[in-house]
Amino acid sequence: MCLGIPGQVVEWASEEQQLAWVDVCGVRREVNVALVAGDEALLGCWVLVHVGFAMSRLDEQEARDTLDALRQMEEVEQDVSAFLSQSA
């Protein structure tokens, strides 16, 4: 299964190479933004990041909703892991 994580473009790393710094859950990552770069300003935009590439742009609400869903999945996963370790 492939998973894209929302992140916000915060700074250009290299505009000519189309690399930007993207804040993903509080961690800054260098991301290739060639697929989403266009005539519009990119700084401050939310993008869906997968293996170092921005795959698409997201509006802020969609990005926050996705992050919330991922956090909820993480909470469930931790609960499942704890249950399984107690049952063994």
Secondary structure, DSSP 4 states (H G I P E B T S, - for coil): ----EEEEEEEEEETTTTEEEEEETTEEEEEE-TTT-SSS--TT-EEEEETTEEEEEE-HHHHHHHHHHHHHHHHHHHHHHHHHHHH-
